[in-house]
């Protein structure tokens, strides 16, 4: 019996030492390196930012000298956090910002602060500054998990951090797409357009369990902050309303369409923001991944048209 306890104790000591070793490497080597903003000095002149709509719709290989930093479920608060982080060492000439009707839905607030807080907190915690404390002011289990993971270095995600570290050391630049907050162009060659997928998207954006979404003051305040920050850094801000299927567009609540006009008028007057409305851009049904996202075919057709418009704006 004593031998069993002895072996168990040895096993626990070795396991503890192993975990402590991984924690120390993670905290003092991997995390401070892979999240150091100086490594995120991007050379591209155009940053494409927003949620899954710009992520699926804009192919950076077609837009000259651009990088797609969009991430699914990213709202204006989170885009502001991300852009603040990138601008510490990058200086794009322009930002193409997603400006769809659903971007001002209060369901975005509820998702970020409630039902998907754990996911979004885990993504953006390491780049949220002290003053941006919408997430961190709530000291709950999700906060504790992310604090242990990013501040204390507990190796919950050690293998991915190791990959990001060695990729950075080898290539001299980060593997942005594999960062929790990292964005990328999402290539999708399938078409799942149907009445069901259209209804699912409408419900996700405008109607949750019968509760109608309202207009978000939080999202309005942060799109203004994004535009203001671009102005302060002499960055051109272009708002992009990406294409949606007609059957989806026709069921968007009128309040959100009216809100769009009011918000854009304000952003134009105060920040000289430009707006390209492609919400009704004609695409074949086979160009949609679902009712409000494009697939690879739709993205190619739309990106080519967007590229033409951007070049005309430069003349």
ZIWO-V900296 format. One record per helix or strand. SS is the DSSP state (2 for helix, 1 for strand). FROM is the first residue (numbers start at 1). TO is the last residue. If there is no record, write none. Layout:
BEGIN
SS;FROM;TO  SS;FROM;TO
END
This chain:
BEGIN
2;2;34  2;37;40  1;46;49  2;52;57  1;66;68  2;76;86  1;94;98  2;101;104  1;105;105  2;106;115  2;117;127  2;141;150  2;158;171  2;176;178  2;195;206  1;207;208  1;211;212  1;215;215  2;217;232  1;236;241  2;246;249  2;254;271  1;274;277  2;285;287  1;288;288  1;294;294  2;296;314
END
